[in-house]
Structures are given as C-alpha cells and as structure tokens.
Amino acid sequence: MTAPGDTTAVDSRPILWLTLRLNPNRPKEAAMSKPAHKLRAGALTVTVWKNESANGPWYSATPSRSYKQGDDWKESDSFGEGDLLVVAKLLDQAHSWILEQQQADRAQAA
C-alpha cells in the first residue's frame, strides 16, 4: 500500500503528470477569437493568441492534448510523462514565433 501523495507506480517507476494553465483568466470573447498561430505534434497542440491592449499587442500560449471520448473529440490541459518534452519543444517554437511577431509589430508601429 502506498502513502497519500506517493507518486511511485507499482513497478517503482515514478508517475508524472503536469497541468499547465498559462492563461486561466482569458476573457470568454477572446477565447472565441481566431488563434494567431498553432503548432502541432500528434495529439499535442500549442495555440498562440494575439491580444490587443492600450499598450499594443501581446501574445499568450495555451498548450493542450486532444483525445477521443466515444464519438467526441475533447481537449485536456494535462500531460503525461511522455508528452512533456514534446510540449516543451512546441512551447519553445511558440516562443520563437512570438518574438518574431513582436519584432514585426514594432516595425509596423514605427
């Protein structure tokens, strides 16, 4: 029997799940807008959103994992151990894309 909070599986390998909530306070109307960019690897996606403010545009990223439940496709913000490096790579690519867009935004504003 394992103690509460024990993350050790029966075969003694650690079990690791990570939940990312990069923008939990996103307004509903903004959630309905079209993404600025999407990066995909299998069932994993990082969606980049462009947001407007009085200080100019800013960007946020939302990672997700798609899965099928019955006939319906759903999305989760929980990731298994095998997903973590892929999500990290997608977030790295999203970061690079955002930096390029910010540079383009500044050039356009000048």
Stockholm file with secondary structure:
# STOCKHOLM 1.0

chainA/1-110         MTAPGDTTAVDSRPILWLTLRLNPNRPKEAAMSKPAHKLRAGALTVTVWKNESANGPWYSATPSRSYKQGDDWKESDSFGEGDLLVVAKLLDQAHSWILEQQQADRAQAA
#=GR chainA/1-110 SS CCCTTCCBCTTSCBCCEEECCSCTTCCHHHHTSCCSEEEEETTEEEEEEEEEETTEEEEEEEEEEEEEETTEEEEESEEEGGGHHHHHHHHHHHHHHHHHHHHHHHHHHC
#=GC SS_cons         CCCTTCCBCTTSCBCCEEECCSCTTCCHHHHTSCCSEEEEETTEEEEEEEEEETTEEEEEEEEEEEEEETTEEEEESEEEGGGHHHHHHHHHHHHHHHHHHHHHHHHHHC
//
